Amino acid sequence: MKFDPVASGVYPELIHLPYKSTAKRGPTQAPLRIRADLPVNANLSASPKLILPHDMDLTAQGKGQPLGEKIVVTGRVLDEDGKPVRNSLLEIWQCNSAGRYYHKRDQHDAPLDPNFFGGGKMLTDGEGRYRFTTIKPGPYPWGNHAKAWRPAHIHFSMFGNVYAQRLVTQMYFPSDPLFDYDPIFQSIPDQAARERLISRFSLEETVSDKMLGYEFDIVLRGRNATPME
């Protein structure tokens, strides 16, 4: 396995002052390198038994259809050499169409949807591809600064095939007017890297008159790496 260096500016700094909570949570000392060849290179595998009915269709987890715009999101997970990452566990979570998470800590003034819980998981196939059906999330206020609103996004957690490929990131939607005002999105210095977090509208993946399609590829490590959260 080849490890291409990640260009400066792809990953955000651990402390980014406009994102206020990083000043409290981010480490202030330089990281230590740990010699751990075996854990880094050992293969990871996930059992299909982890995937429950409707894990890949977030719109089918309640007793009825959730509110909002139904969409499909698909893409490929690749390693630093451009090879598919097969049989890898991918998890997602998101807020509902009104911008509220189905979680007790989210108490902002937006309605909960009793038919949308916002969590799913799947395994990539032999080509490293994933696909899930969901509701397009809404933006929401997050209290970081005056008029602070997060752009619509979906959280992704990737385990890869080796420990060194672990990645947590966010997928955004094209042409969101909140990009310029969001400290989390702007914490990634390199513009090209930021753009790799934005999904592409796909007419090919659009399903008839049922739901629009979006594509979002994920690259684990290397010079074309998807920025981490």
ZITAPE-V509980 format. One record per pair of residues at least 4 apart in sequence whose C-alpha atoms are under 8 Angstrom apart, sorted by the first residue. I is the first residue (numbers start at 1). J is the second residue. D is the distance in whole Angstrom. If there is no record, write none. Layout:
<<I;J;D> <I;J;D>>
This chain:
<<1;81;8> <2;80;7> <2;81;7> <3;80;7> <3;221;7> <3;222;6> <4;80;7> <4;221;8> <4;222;4> <4;223;6> <5;222;6> <5;223;6> <6;10;7> <6;221;7> <6;222;5> <6;223;5> <6;224;8> <6;225;7> <7;223;6> <8;190;8> <9;188;6> <9;189;5> <9;190;5> <9;193;8> <10;188;6> <10;189;7> <10;190;6> <10;193;5> <10;194;8> <10;225;7> <10;226;8> <10;227;6> <11;188;6> <11;189;8> <11;227;5> <11;228;6> <12;16;8> <12;187;5> <12;188;5> <12;189;7> <12;227;8> <12;228;8> <12;229;8> <13;187;7> <13;188;8> <14;22;7> <14;26;5> <14;27;7> <15;19;8> <15;22;5> <15;23;6> <15;26;5> <15;27;8> <16;20;7> <16;22;6> <16;23;7> <16;187;6> <17;22;7> <17;23;6> <18;183;6> <19;23;8> <19;144;7> <19;183;5> <19;184;6> <19;187;8> <20;24;8> <20;144;6> <21;25;6> <22;26;5> <36;40;6> <37;41;6> <38;42;6> <39;162;8> <39;163;6> <40;162;6> <40;163;5> <40;164;5> <41;162;6> <41;163;7> <41;164;7> <42;162;6> <42;163;7> <43;161;5> <43;162;5> <43;163;8> <44;88;8> <44;159;8> <44;160;7> <44;161;5> <44;162;5> <44;163;7> <45;87;7> <45;88;7> <45;161;7> <46;50;7> <46;87;7> <46;88;6> <46;89;6> <46;123;8> <48;123;7> <51;55;6> <51;121;7> <51;122;6> <51;123;8> <54;58;7> <54;60;6> <54;61;6> <54;120;8> <55;61;8> <55;119;8> <55;120;5> <55;121;5> <55;122;7> <56;120;6> <56;121;6> <56;122;6> <56;131;7> <56;132;5> <56;133;6> <57;61;7> <57;120;7> <57;132;6> <57;133;5> <57;134;6> <58;116;7> <58;117;7> <58;118;7> <58;119;7> <58;120;6> <58;132;8> <58;133;6> <58;134;5> <58;135;8> <59;65;6> <59;66;6> <59;70;8> <59;115;8> <59;116;7> <59;133;7> <59;134;5> <59;135;7> <60;64;7> <60;65;7> <61;115;7> <61;116;7> <61;117;7> <62;66;8> <62;114;7> <62;115;4> <62;116;6> <62;117;8> <63;115;6> <64;115;6> <65;115;6> <66;113;7> <66;114;8> <66;115;5> <66;116;6> <66;135;8> <67;97;7> <67;113;7> <67;135;8> <68;96;8> <68;97;5> <68;135;6> <68;136;7> <69;97;7> <69;135;5> <69;136;6> <69;211;7> <70;133;7> <70;134;6> <70;135;5> <70;136;6> <70;210;7> <70;211;5> <70;212;7> <71;133;6> <71;134;6> <71;135;6> <71;136;6> <71;211;5> <71;212;5> <71;213;6> <71;214;8> <72;131;7> <72;132;6> <72;133;4> <72;134;6> <72;205;7> <72;206;7> <72;207;8> <72;211;7> <72;212;6> <72;213;5> <72;214;6> <73;131;6> <73;132;6> <73;133;6> <73;134;8> <73;213;6> <73;214;5> <73;215;6> <73;216;7> <74;129;7> <74;130;6> <74;131;4> <74;132;6> <74;205;8> <74;213;8> <74;214;6> <74;215;5> <74;216;6> <74;217;8> <75;129;6> <75;130;6> <75;131;7> <75;215;5> <75;216;5> <75;217;5> <75;218;8> <76;84;7> <76;124;8> <76;127;7> <76;128;5> <76;129;4> <76;130;6> <76;216;7> <76;217;5> <76;218;6> <77;84;6> <77;85;6> <77;124;8> <77;128;5> <77;129;6> <77;130;8> <77;217;6> <77;218;5> <77;219;6> <77;220;7> <78;82;5> <78;83;5> <78;84;5> <78;85;5> <78;128;7> <78;217;8> <78;218;6> <78;219;5> <78;220;6> <79;83;5> <79;84;6> <79;85;6> <79;165;8> <79;219;6> <79;220;5> <79;221;7> <79;222;8> <80;219;7> <80;220;6> <80;221;5> <80;222;5> <80;223;7> <80;224;7> <80;225;7> <81;222;8> <82;219;8> <84;126;7> <84;127;5> <84;128;4> <84;129;8> <85;124;7> <85;126;8> <85;127;7> <85;128;5> <85;160;6> <85;161;7> <86;123;8> <86;124;5> <86;125;6> <86;126;5> <86;127;6> <86;128;5> <86;129;8> <86;161;7> <87;123;5> <87;124;5> <87;125;6> <87;126;7> <87;128;7> <87;161;8> <88;123;5> <88;124;5> <88;128;8> <88;158;7> <88;159;6> <88;160;5> <88;161;6> <89;121;7> <89;122;6> <89;123;5> <89;124;7> <89;158;6> <89;159;6> <89;160;7> <90;121;6> <90;122;5> <90;123;6> <90;124;7> <90;156;7> <90;157;6> <90;158;5> <90;159;7> <91;119;8> <91;120;6> <91;121;4> <91;122;7> <91;156;6> <91;157;5> <91;158;7> <92;118;8> <92;119;6> <92;120;5> <92;121;6> <92;154;7> <92;155;5> <92;156;5> <92;157;6> <93;118;5> <93;119;4> <93;120;6> <93;154;6> <93;155;5> <93;156;7> <94;101;7> <94;118;5> <94;119;7> <94;137;7> <94;153;7> <94;154;5> <94;155;6> <95;99;5> <95;100;5> <95;101;4> <95;102;7> <95;118;6> <95;137;6> <95;138;7> <95;154;8> <96;100;5> <96;101;6> <96;102;8> <96;112;8> <96;113;7> <96;116;7> <96;117;8> <96;118;7> <96;135;7> <96;136;7> <96;137;5> <96;138;6> <97;135;7> <97;136;6> <97;137;5> <97;138;5> <98;110;6> <98;111;7> <98;112;8> <98;137;7> <98;138;5> <98;139;8> <98;140;8> <99;110;7> <99;137;6> <99;138;4> <99;139;5> <99;140;5> <100;106;7> <100;108;7> <100;110;6> <100;111;7> <100;112;6> <100;138;8> <100;140;7> <101;106;6> <101;112;8> <101;117;8> <101;118;7> <102;106;7> <102;112;7> <102;113;8> <102;116;8> <102;117;5> <102;118;7> <113;117;8> <122;130;7> <123;130;7> <124;128;5> <124;129;5> <124;130;5> <125;129;5> <125;130;7> <136;152;8> <137;152;6> <137;153;7> <137;154;7> <138;151;8> <138;152;5> <138;153;8> <139;149;6> <139;150;5> <139;151;5> <139;152;5> <139;153;8> <140;149;5> <140;150;5> <140;151;7> <140;152;8> <141;147;7> <141;148;6> <141;149;4> <141;150;6> <142;148;6> <142;149;6> <142;150;7> <143;147;8> <143;148;6> <143;149;8> <144;148;6> <148;181;8> <148;182;7> <149;178;7> <149;182;7> <150;178;7> <150;182;6> <151;172;7> <151;176;7> <151;177;8> <151;178;5> <151;179;6> <151;182;7> <152;172;6> <152;173;7> <152;176;8> <153;170;6> <153;171;5> <153;172;5> <153;173;7> <154;170;6> <154;171;5> <154;172;7> <155;168;7> <155;169;6> <155;170;4> <155;171;6> <156;168;6> <156;169;5> <156;170;6> <156;171;7> <157;166;8> <157;167;6> <157;168;4> <157;169;7> <158;165;8> <158;166;6> <158;167;5> <158;168;6> <159;163;7> <159;165;6> <159;166;5> <159;167;7> <160;165;5> <160;166;6> <160;167;8> <160;220;7> <161;165;7> <162;166;8> <165;220;5> <165;221;7> <166;220;8> <167;220;7> <167;228;6> <167;229;8> <168;228;6> <168;229;6> <169;226;8> <169;227;7> <169;228;5> <169;229;4> <170;197;7> <170;228;8> <170;229;7> <171;197;5> <171;198;6> <171;199;6> <171;216;7> <172;197;6> <172;198;5> <172;199;6> <173;198;6> <173;199;5> <173;200;7> <174;198;6> <174;199;6> <174;200;7> <174;201;7> <178;182;6> <179;185;7> <179;186;7> <180;186;7> <181;186;8> <182;186;6> <183;187;6> <184;188;8> <185;194;7> <186;194;8> <188;193;7> <188;194;6> <188;227;8> <189;193;8> <189;194;8> <190;194;6> <191;195;6> <192;196;7> <193;197;7> <193;224;8> <193;225;8> <193;226;7> <193;227;6> <194;198;7> <194;227;7> <196;226;6> <196;227;8> <197;216;8> <197;226;7> <197;227;7> <198;216;7> <199;214;6> <199;215;6> <199;216;5> <199;217;8> <200;214;5> <200;215;5> <200;216;7> <201;212;8> <201;213;6> <201;214;5> <201;215;6> <202;206;6> <202;212;8> <202;213;5> <202;214;5> <202;215;6> <203;212;7> <203;213;6> <204;213;7> <205;212;7> <205;213;5> <205;214;7> <205;215;8> <206;210;8> <206;211;6> <206;212;4> <206;213;4> <206;214;8> <207;211;5> <207;212;6> <207;213;7> <218;225;8> <218;226;6> <219;224;7> <219;225;5> <219;226;5> <220;225;6> <220;226;7> <221;225;5> <221;226;7>>
